[in-house]
Amino acid sequence: MTNTSANSDSILHCLKEEKEAMAALADLLKEEQAALVDGDVSLLAQTSTQKSELVRKLSEAEKLRNSYLKQQGFGDDAESTLKFVRQTPEAQSLWDGLLELSAQAKEDNKTNGLMITRRLSQNQAALSAFQQGTTTGSLYGPNGQSSIRTTPAKGLIVR
């Protein structure tokens, strides 16, 4: 096997890894969406950790792919990837699948972001409702303790 052939196989391997990681990320974003709907905080924490790992894996595979492309005489940018992909039918199929999964993941991530923003706004509104009528203006102080003062009313004997 020639070095060029080995590099082509390596590029294909990287594309396969990227596609698998992107498929896993797309599935995970669907799980995150369900957790947001259900308010499942523990699942949200899990998905956050898993998303970070998948994004790291995607980044590493992309860097490796770009390195192999450069060794094969291509550049290490998106245009070079497209040149390689156009020359290799298997790569074209993998690349098309990767782009499709990426578009779906992007859309789901956008939806999840909107859901998080909505939930945050609801929580802020609820917190504001709790804060109305307090003289301190804040439910909790910087030390995490309640800043609402409880003092007995005039003329009331506290035992």
PAPA-298240 format. One line per field, with one value per atom (N, C-alpha, C): residue number from 1; residue in one letter; atom name; y, z, x. Coordinates in nm, 4 decimals. Layout:
# residues N
num <- NUM_...
residu <- A_...
atome <- CA_...
y <- Y_...
z <- Z_...
x <- X_...
# end
This chain:
# residues 159
num <- 1_1_1_2_2_2_3_3_3_4_4_4_5_5_5_6_6_6_7_7_7_8_8_8_9_9_9_10_10_10_11_11_11_12_12_12_13_13_13_14_14_14_15_15_15_16_16_16_17_17_17_18_18_18_19_19_19_20_20_20_21_21_21_22_22_22_23_23_23_24_24_24_25_25_25_26_26_26_27_27_27_28_28_28_29_29_29_30_30_30_31_31_31_32_32_32_33_33_33_34_34_34_35_35_35_36_36_36_37_37_37_38_38_38_39_39_39_40_40_40_41_41_41_42_42_42_43_43_43_44_44_44_45_45_45_46_46_46_47_47_47_48_48_48_49_49_49_50_50_50_51_51_51_52_52_52_53_53_53_54_54_54_55_55_55_56_56_56_57_57_57_58_58_58_59_59_59_60_60_60_61_61_61_62_62_62_63_63_63_64_64_64_65_65_65_66_66_66_67_67_67_68_68_68_69_69_69_70_70_70_71_71_71_72_72_72_73_73_73_74_74_74_75_75_75_76_76_76_77_77_77_78_78_78_79_79_79_80_80_80_81_81_81_82_82_82_83_83_83_84_84_84_85_85_85_86_86_86_87_87_87_88_88_88_89_89_89_90_90_90_91_91_91_92_92_92_93_93_93_94_94_94_95_95_95_96_96_96_97_97_97_98_98_98_99_99_99_100_100_100_101_101_101_102_102_102_103_103_103_104_104_104_105_105_105_106_106_106_107_107_107_108_108_108_109_109_109_110_110_110_111_111_111_112_112_112_113_113_113_114_114_114_115_115_115_116_116_116_117_117_117_118_118_118_119_119_119_120_120_120_121_121_121_122_122_122_123_123_123_124_124_124_125_125_125_126_126_126_127_127_127_128_128_128_129_129_129_130_130_130_131_131_131_132_132_132_133_133_133_134_134_134_135_135_135_136_136_136_137_137_137_138_138_138_139_139_139_140_140_140_141_141_141_142_142_142_143_143_143_144_144_144_145_145_145_146_146_146_147_147_147_148_148_148_149_149_149_150_150_150_151_151_151_152_152_152_153_153_153_154_154_154_155_155_155_156_156_156_157_157_157_158_158_158_159_159_159
residu <- M_M_M_T_T_T_N_N_N_T_T_T_S_S_S_A_A_A_N_N_N_S_S_S_D_D_D_S_S_S_I_I_I_L_L_L_H_H_H_C_C_C_L_L_L_K_K_K_E_E_E_E_E_E_K_K_K_E_E_E_A_A_A_M_M_M_A_A_A_A_A_A_L_L_L_A_A_A_D_D_D_L_L_L_L_L_L_K_K_K_E_E_E_E_E_E_Q_Q_Q_A_A_A_A_A_A_L_L_L_V_V_V_D_D_D_G_G_G_D_D_D_V_V_V_S_S_S_L_L_L_L_L_L_A_A_A_Q_Q_Q_T_T_T_S_S_S_T_T_T_Q_Q_Q_K_K_K_S_S_S_E_E_E_L_L_L_V_V_V_R_R_R_K_K_K_L_L_L_S_S_S_E_E_E_A_A_A_E_E_E_K_K_K_L_L_L_R_R_R_N_N_N_S_S_S_Y_Y_Y_L_L_L_K_K_K_Q_Q_Q_Q_Q_Q_G_G_G_F_F_F_G_G_G_D_D_D_D_D_D_A_A_A_E_E_E_S_S_S_T_T_T_L_L_L_K_K_K_F_F_F_V_V_V_R_R_R_Q_Q_Q_T_T_T_P_P_P_E_E_E_A_A_A_Q_Q_Q_S_S_S_L_L_L_W_W_W_D_D_D_G_G_G_L_L_L_L_L_L_E_E_E_L_L_L_S_S_S_A_A_A_Q_Q_Q_A_A_A_K_K_K_E_E_E_D_D_D_N_N_N_K_K_K_T_T_T_N_N_N_G_G_G_L_L_L_M_M_M_I_I_I_T_T_T_R_R_R_R_R_R_L_L_L_S_S_S_Q_Q_Q_N_N_N_Q_Q_Q_A_A_A_A_A_A_L_L_L_S_S_S_A_A_A_F_F_F_Q_Q_Q_Q_Q_Q_G_G_G_T_T_T_T_T_T_T_T_T_G_G_G_S_S_S_L_L_L_Y_Y_Y_G_G_G_P_P_P_N_N_N_G_G_G_Q_Q_Q_S_S_S_S_S_S_I_I_I_R_R_R_T_T_T_T_T_T_P_P_P_A_A_A_K_K_K_G_G_G_L_L_L_I_I_I_V_V_V_R_R_R
atome <- N_CA_C_N_CA_C_N_CA_C_N_CA_C_N_CA_C_N_CA_C_N_CA_C_N_CA_C_N_CA_C_N_CA_C_N_CA_C_N_CA_C_N_CA_C_N_CA_C_N_CA_C_N_CA_C_N_CA_C_N_CA_C_N_CA_C_N_CA_C_N_CA_C_N_CA_C_N_CA_C_N_CA_C_N_CA_C_N_CA_C_N_CA_C_N_CA_C_N_CA_C_N_CA_C_N_CA_C_N_CA_C_N_CA_C_N_CA_C_N_CA_C_N_CA_C_N_CA_C_N_CA_C_N_CA_C_N_CA_C_N_CA_C_N_CA_C_N_CA_C_N_CA_C_N_CA_C_N_CA_C_N_CA_C_N_CA_C_N_CA_C_N_CA_C_N_CA_C_N_CA_C_N_CA_C_N_CA_C_N_CA_C_N_CA_C_N_CA_C_N_CA_C_N_CA_C_N_CA_C_N_CA_C_N_CA_C_N_CA_C_N_CA_C_N_CA_C_N_CA_C_N_CA_C_N_CA_C_N_CA_C_N_CA_C_N_CA_C_N_CA_C_N_CA_C_N_CA_C_N_CA_C_N_CA_C_N_CA_C_N_CA_C_N_CA_C_N_CA_C_N_CA_C_N_CA_C_N_CA_C_N_CA_C_N_CA_C_N_CA_C_N_CA_C_N_CA_C_N_CA_C_N_CA_C_N_CA_C_N_CA_C_N_CA_C_N_CA_C_N_CA_C_N_CA_C_N_CA_C_N_CA_C_N_CA_C_N_CA_C_N_CA_C_N_CA_C_N_CA_C_N_CA_C_N_CA_C_N_CA_C_N_CA_C_N_CA_C_N_CA_C_N_CA_C_N_CA_C_N_CA_C_N_CA_C_N_CA_C_N_CA_C_N_CA_C_N_CA_C_N_CA_C_N_CA_C_N_CA_C_N_CA_C_N_CA_C_N_CA_C_N_CA_C_N_CA_C_N_CA_C_N_CA_C_N_CA_C_N_CA_C_N_CA_C_N_CA_C_N_CA_C_N_CA_C_N_CA_C_N_CA_C_N_CA_C_N_CA_C_N_CA_C_N_CA_C_N_CA_C_N_CA_C_N_CA_C_N_CA_C_N_CA_C_N_CA_C_N_CA_C_N_CA_C_N_CA_C_N_CA_C_N_CA_C_N_CA_C_N_CA_C_N_CA_C_N_CA_C_N_CA_C_N_CA_C_N_CA_C_N_CA_C_N_CA_C
y <- -0.1172_0.0000_0.1234_0.2174_0.3373_0.4351_0.5336_0.6350_0.7145_0.7451_0.8184_0.7377_0.6092_0.5203_0.5098_0.5000_0.4919_0.6203_0.7354_0.8628_0.8741_0.8253_0.8281_0.7436_0.6259_0.5401_0.6084_0.6780_0.7491_0.8631_0.9327_1.0409_0.9842_0.8732_0.8075_0.7639_0.7107_0.6689_0.7894_0.9022_1.0233_1.0689_1.0645_1.1030_1.0108_0.8808_0.7859_0.8196_0.8478_0.8837_1.0116_1.1086_1.2345_1.2114_1.1302_1.1038_1.0303_0.9320_0.8583_0.9502_1.0351_1.1276_1.2286_1.2745_1.3710_1.3045_1.1790_1.1057_1.0920_1.0607_1.0493_1.1844_1.2916_1.4258_1.4628_1.4309_1.4596_1.3840_1.2574_1.1790_1.2394_1.2810_1.3387_1.4695_1.5483_1.6732_1.6460_1.5360_1.4961_1.4575_1.3847_1.3491_1.4747_1.5689_1.6945_1.7673_1.7663_1.8316_1.7699_1.6365_1.5673_1.6016_1.6090_1.6429_1.7857_1.8757_2.0136_2.0199_1.9434_1.9400_1.8831_1.7765_1.7105_1.7805_1.8721_1.9375_1.8424_1.7460_1.6446_1.6988_1.7581_1.8241_1.7252_1.6069_1.5096_1.4627_1.4436_1.4052_1.5191_1.6425_1.7572_1.7645_1.7351_1.7355_1.6270_1.5106_1.4012_1.4382_1.4935_1.5273_1.6355_1.7260_1.8316_1.7742_1.6792_1.6143_1.5355_1.4630_1.3822_1.4697_1.5837_1.6747_1.7259_1.7620_1.8114_1.7059_1.5822_1.4734_1.4522_1.4560_1.4364_1.5518_1.6726_1.7879_1.7777_1.7327_1.7127_1.6072_1.4987_1.3904_1.4393_1.5179_1.5748_1.6647_1.7461_1.8385_1.7631_1.6595_1.5798_1.5096_1.4537_1.3847_1.4832_1.6024_1.7034_1.7459_1.7673_1.8053_1.6957_1.5721_1.4598_1.4486_1.4645_1.4614_1.5698_1.6892_1.7993_1.7717_1.7062_1.6688_1.5692_1.4690_1.3702_1.4349_1.5276_1.5979_1.6747_1.7393_1.8164_1.7246_1.6081_1.5115_1.4623_1.4632_1.4135_1.5246_1.6425_1.7510_1.8474_1.8247_1.9179_2.0210_2.1227_2.2159_2.1570_2.2337_2.1854_2.2707_2.3046_2.3871_2.3173_2.3818_2.3224_2.2995_2.3915_2.3772_2.2534_2.2266_2.1081_1.9803_1.9827_1.8663_1.8413_1.9486_1.9342_1.8784_1.9218_1.8687_1.7182_1.6758_1.5330_1.4562_1.5088_1.4425_1.4227_1.5223_1.5132_1.4046_1.3715_1.2711_1.1290_1.1145_0.9838_0.9575_0.8685_0.8435_0.8073_0.7216_0.6844_0.8061_0.8904_1.0123_1.1054_1.1137_1.1990_1.1554_1.0253_0.9719_1.0036_0.9817_1.0117_1.1607_1.2430_1.3878_1.4369_1.3865_1.4257_1.3881_1.2672_1.2243_1.3103_1.3448_1.4309_1.5680_1.6246_1.7559_1.7515_1.6432_1.6285_1.6188_1.5371_1.5239_1.6554_1.7260_1.8549_1.9565_1.9592_2.0528_2.0211_1.8924_1.8534_1.8878_1.8597_1.8907_2.0413_2.1188_2.2650_2.3139_2.2592_2.2983_2.2573_2.1346_2.0885_2.1689_2.2038_2.2844_2.4227_2.4788_2.6086_2.5986_2.4931_2.4716_2.4577_2.3794_2.3607_2.4924_2.5730_2.7042_2.7924_2.7886_2.8660_2.8155_2.6837_2.6267_2.6681_2.6687_2.7091_2.8569_2.9395_3.0826_3.1045_3.0292_3.0422_3.0005_2.8886_2.8409_2.9419_2.9997_3.0992_3.2221_3.2655_3.3800_3.3502_3.2286_3.1902_3.1909_3.1382_3.1361_3.2777_3.3653_3.5042_3.5727_3.5461_3.6052_3.5555_3.4268_3.3720_3.4329_3.4472_3.5071_3.6518_3.7243_3.8638_3.8719_3.7762_3.7750_3.7532_3.6686_3.6465_3.7711_3.8460_3.9615_4.0824_4.0862_4.2009_4.2117_4.3308_4.3542_4.3376_4.2936_4.2848_4.4152_4.4545_4.5788_4.5594_4.4361_4.4109_4.4049_4.3716_4.3654_4.2357_4.1497_4.0243_3.9160_3.7997_3.6899_3.6291_3.6198_3.5629_3.6603_3.6670_3.7521_3.6808_3.7504_3.6926_3.5670_3.5528_3.4358_3.3176_3.3330_3.2238_3.2155_3.3021_3.3032_3.3964_3.3678_3.4505_3.5921_3.6887_3.8271_3.8913_3.8131_3.8656_3.8679_3.9843_4.0003_3.9632_3.8840_3.8514_3.9160_4.0192_4.0886_4.0883_4.0746_4.0719_4.2061_4.1991_4.3205_4.3943_4.5277_4.6077_4.5558_4.5431_4.5037_4.3526_4.2769_4.1315_4.0792_3.9958_3.9384_3.8049_3.7931_3.6700_3.5919_3.4672_3.3850_3.2874
z <- 0.0000_0.0000_0.0000_-0.0870_-0.0974_0.0132_0.0334_0.1350_0.1025_-0.0255_-0.0682_-0.0387_-0.0679_-0.0410_0.1093_0.1866_0.3329_0.3866_0.3335_0.3768_0.3380_0.2188_0.1771_0.2709_0.3064_0.4009_0.5372_0.5769_0.7051_0.7031_0.5912_0.5785_0.5849_0.5155_0.5199_0.6621_0.7322_0.8719_0.9582_0.9388_1.0134_0.9825_0.8547_0.8165_0.8805_0.8858_0.9516_1.1001_1.1652_1.3071_1.3293_1.2426_1.2545_1.2372_1.1393_1.1136_1.2324_1.2877_1.4042_1.5247_1.5476_1.6611_1.6408_1.5178_1.4909_1.5068_1.4664_1.4861_1.6356_1.7134_1.8587_1.9177_1.8689_1.9186_1.8835_1.7613_1.7205_1.8094_1.8386_1.9280_2.0684_2.1148_2.2484_2.2597_2.1534_2.1554_2.1647_2.1046_2.1179_2.2637_2.3268_2.4681_2.5544_2.5236_2.5986_2.5850_2.4651_2.4409_2.5277_2.5340_2.6179_2.7659_2.8080_2.9470_2.9784_2.8822_2.9026_2.9161_2.8341_2.8405_2.9758_3.0199_3.1455_3.2686_3.2502_3.3647_3.4404_3.3722_3.4336_3.4449_3.5596_3.5813_3.5798_3.6349_3.6372_3.4959_3.4110_3.2722_3.1961_3.2274_3.1636_3.1991_3.3225_3.3647_3.2896_3.2737_3.2002_3.0542_2.9908_2.8497_2.8282_2.9219_2.9102_2.9071_2.9957_3.0000_2.8714_2.8270_2.7056_2.5815_2.5770_2.4634_2.4553_2.5674_2.5688_2.5142_2.5541_2.5078_2.3575_2.3072_2.1635_2.0813_2.1300_2.0593_2.0560_2.1645_2.1695_2.0665_2.0606_1.9658_1.8208_1.7929_1.6596_1.6211_1.7140_1.6889_1.6611_1.7390_1.7191_1.5829_1.5454_1.4164_1.3009_1.3147_1.2108_1.1964_1.3081_1.3037_1.2384_1.2735_1.2161_1.0660_1.0285_0.8859_0.8097_0.8635_0.7978_0.7866_0.8865_0.8830_0.7692_0.7575_0.6493_0.5123_0.5017_0.3758_0.3355_0.4331_0.4063_0.3606_0.4243_0.3857_0.2426_0.1991_0.0652_-0.0400_0.0014_-0.0937_-0.1015_-0.0223_-0.0147_0.0928_0.1041_0.2159_0.3376_0.4443_0.5656_0.5982_0.4927_0.5108_0.4500_0.4609_0.4132_0.2616_0.1882_0.0422_0.0029_0.0761_0.0484_0.0773_0.1833_0.2137_0.0992_0.0493_-0.0620_-0.1870_-0.2143_-0.3300_-0.3147_-0.1961_-0.1722_-0.1847_-0.1236_-0.1216_-0.2630_-0.3479_-0.4860_-0.5656_-0.5239_-0.5952_-0.5461_-0.4332_-0.3699_-0.3392_-0.4126_-0.3927_-0.2477_-0.1846_-0.0465_0.0453_0.0215_0.1016_0.0786_-0.0460_-0.0778_0.0012_0.0066_0.0813_0.2306_0.2857_0.4281_0.4556_0.3670_0.3840_0.3783_0.2815_0.2696_0.3957_0.4465_0.5699_0.6887_0.6948_0.8028_0.7978_0.6788_0.6638_0.7026_0.6642_0.6980_0.8494_0.9126_1.0590_1.1285_1.0742_1.1317_1.1254_1.0130_0.9979_1.0987_1.1173_1.2147_1.3567_1.3886_1.5228_1.5484_1.4468_1.4608_1.4914_1.4203_1.4411_1.5801_1.6207_1.7540_1.8634_1.8431_1.9416_1.9544_1.8413_1.8420_1.9192_1.8931_1.9637_2.1137_2.1513_2.2929_2.3573_2.2854_2.3367_2.3626_2.2711_2.2894_2.4102_2.4277_2.5432_2.6740_2.6738_2.7937_2.8239_2.7205_2.7384_2.7942_2.7429_2.7916_2.9387_2.9720_3.1112_3.2041_3.1582_3.2371_3.2608_3.1569_3.1712_3.2713_3.2664_3.3612_3.5042_3.5213_3.6546_3.7045_3.6151_3.6535_3.6944_3.6209_3.6540_3.7901_3.8171_3.9465_4.0591_4.0370_4.1373_4.1624_4.0585_4.0732_4.1563_4.1355_4.2131_4.3610_4.3920_4.5316_4.5918_4.5107_4.5605_4.5816_4.5200_4.5361_4.6813_4.7302_4.8673_4.9702_4.9318_5.0282_5.0259_5.1389_5.1464_5.1027_5.1002_5.0660_4.9163_4.8385_4.6943_4.6446_4.7346_4.6936_4.7914_4.7394_4.8240_4.8994_4.8341_4.8961_4.8813_4.9839_4.9817_4.9184_4.9070_4.8449_4.9153_5.0446_5.1189_5.1063_5.0272_5.0070_5.1124_5.2123_5.3184_5.2810_5.3350_5.3093_5.3563_5.2733_5.3113_5.3586_5.3662_5.4166_5.5680_5.6248_5.7697_5.8329_5.9343_6.0079_6.1443_6.1643_6.2935_6.3468_6.4768_6.5339_6.5151_6.5008_6.4907_6.6229_6.6217_6.7451_6.8369_6.9605_7.0618_7.0726_6.9907_6.9963_7.0809_7.1741_7.2610_7.2029_7.1782_7.1224_7.2337_7.2489_7.3542_7.2988
x <- 0.0852_0.0000_0.0897_0.0588_0.1409_0.1029_0.1909_0.1661_0.0399_0.0183_-0.1007_-0.2258_-0.2202_-0.3336_-0.3602_-0.2518_-0.2667_-0.3283_-0.2846_-0.3413_-0.4885_-0.5237_-0.6644_-0.7495_-0.6990_-0.7709_-0.7830_-0.6779_-0.6806_-0.7816_-0.7888_-0.8871_-1.0285_-1.0499_-1.1810_-1.2146_-1.1146_-1.1361_-1.1763_-1.1093_-1.1437_-1.2863_-1.3230_-1.4592_-1.5630_-1.5322_-1.6233_-1.6372_-1.5240_-1.5284_-1.6077_-1.5863_-1.6599_-1.8103_-1.8461_-1.9882_-2.0509_-1.9805_-2.0318_-2.0469_-1.9480_-1.9555_-2.0685_-2.0869_-2.1936_-2.3308_-2.3427_-2.4685_-2.4981_-2.3958_-2.4130_-2.4517_-2.3904_-2.4231_-2.5670_-2.6097_-2.7472_-2.8470_-2.8175_-2.9034_-2.9048_-2.7890_-2.7768_-2.8543_-2.8544_-2.9311_-3.0808_-3.1259_-3.2671_-3.2970_-3.2030_-3.2189_-3.2223_-3.1356_-3.1317_-3.2651_-3.3199_-3.4476_-3.5572_-3.5594_-3.6585_-3.6370_-3.5108_-3.4800_-3.5242_-3.5104_-3.5552_-3.7066_-3.7758_-3.9223_-3.9670_-3.9001_-3.9363_-3.8800_-3.7862_-3.7216_-3.6304_-3.5722_-3.4854_-3.3421_-3.3124_-3.1839_-3.0675_-3.0859_-2.9761_-2.9408_-3.0410_-3.0143_-2.9467_-2.9863_-2.9227_-2.7741_-2.7412_-2.6004_-2.5225_-2.5836_-2.5193_-2.4965_-2.5993_-2.5875_-2.4824_-2.4706_-2.3704_-2.2295_-2.2029_-2.0720_-2.0470_-2.1472_-2.1337_-2.1158_-2.1855_-2.1704_-2.0272_-1.9708_-1.8326_-1.7366_-1.7569_-1.6705_-1.6853_-1.8070_-1.8293_-1.7723_-1.7859_-1.7299_-1.5775_-1.5173_-1.3720_-1.3311_-1.4069_-1.3783_-1.3904_-1.4927_-1.5107_-1.3933_-1.3522_-1.2414_-1.1116_-1.0845_-0.9634_-0.9648_-1.0788_-1.0892_-1.0712_-1.1261_-1.1110_-0.9642_-0.8970_-0.7545_-0.6717_-0.7005_-0.6276_-0.6548_-0.7813_-0.8174_-0.7422_-0.7387_-0.6681_-0.5185_-0.4631_-0.3219_-0.2952_-0.3811_-0.3670_-0.3856_-0.4800_-0.5012_-0.3752_-0.3154_-0.1935_-0.0799_-0.0676_0.0359_0.0156_-0.1093_-0.1414_-0.1343_-0.0907_-0.0741_-0.1907_-0.2911_-0.4034_-0.3695_-0.4517_-0.4382_-0.5063_-0.5104_-0.5770_-0.6999_-0.7749_-0.8940_-1.0163_-1.1300_-1.2553_-1.2529_-1.1943_-1.1887_-1.1080_-1.0016_-0.9193_-0.9970_-1.0743_-1.1583_-1.2550_-1.3160_-1.4105_-1.3420_-1.2196_-1.1457_-1.1244_-1.0826_-1.0608_-1.1913_-1.2955_-1.4261_-1.4793_-1.4606_-1.5093_-1.4368_-1.3160_-1.2364_-1.2621_-1.3289_-1.3431_-1.4905_-1.5554_-1.6993_-1.7359_-1.6555_-1.6868_-1.6785_-1.5805_-1.5655_-1.6840_-1.7298_-1.8447_-1.9674_-1.9898_-2.1039_-2.0924_-1.9737_-1.9513_-1.9690_-1.9131_-1.9189_-2.0639_-2.1402_-2.2810_-2.3587_-2.3330_-2.3986_-2.3590_-2.2310_-2.1816_-2.2469_-2.2582_-2.3218_-2.4696_-2.5365_-2.6784_-2.6978_-2.6146_-2.6221_-2.5864_-2.4889_-2.4474_-2.5608_-2.6306_-2.7424_-2.8531_-2.8817_-2.9843_-2.9407_-2.8142_-2.7625_-2.7660_-2.7319_-2.7342_-2.8753_-2.9723_-3.1123_-3.1610_-3.1284_-3.1686_-3.1003_-2.9748_-2.9027_-2.9664_-3.0080_-3.0761_-3.2083_-3.2834_-3.4102_-3.3868_-3.2858_-3.2549_-3.2141_-3.1389_-3.0991_-3.2211_-3.3158_-3.4390_-3.5180_-3.5212_-3.5917_-3.5241_-3.3920_-3.3173_-3.3436_-3.3422_-3.3688_-3.5085_-3.6045_-3.7430_-3.7521_-3.6874_-3.6898_-3.6227_-3.5134_-3.4419_-3.5295_-3.6005_-3.6910_-3.8019_-3.8554_-3.9599_-3.9058_-3.7851_-3.7246_-3.6963_-3.6508_-3.6252_-3.7559_-3.8632_-3.9927_-4.0409_-4.0227_-4.0631_-3.9798_-3.8506_-3.7634_-3.8019_-3.8363_-3.8793_-4.0065_-4.0958_-4.2197_-4.1902_-4.0930_-4.0545_-3.9904_-3.9202_-3.8469_-3.9356_-4.0511_-4.1408_-4.1830_-4.1777_-4.2208_-4.1109_-3.9945_-3.8855_-3.8093_-3.7587_-3.6835_-3.5398_-3.4953_-3.3556_-3.3340_-3.4373_-3.4234_-3.3614_-3.3222_-3.2614_-3.3011_-3.3335_-3.3753_-3.2579_-3.1422_-3.0231_-2.9072_-2.8265_-2.7085_-2.5910_-2.4765_-2.3576_-2.3064_-2.3372_-2.2916_-2.3872_-2.4942_-2.5886_-2.6978_-2.6909_-2.7907_-2.9052_-3.0218_-3.1381_-3.1103_-3.1467_-3.1244_-3.2541_-3.3601_-3.4864_-3.4778_-3.4988_-3.4900_-3.6234_-3.6180_-3.7393_-3.7271_-3.8034_-3.8027_-3.9443_-3.9561_-4.0913_-4.1616_-4.2927_-4.3725_-4.3713_-4.3929_-4.3959_-4.5058_-4.4685_-4.5650_-4.5813_-4.5134_-4.5216_-4.4072_-4.4388_-4.3359_-4.2939_-4.1639_-4.1102_-4.0432_-4.0754_-4.0175_-3.9208
# end
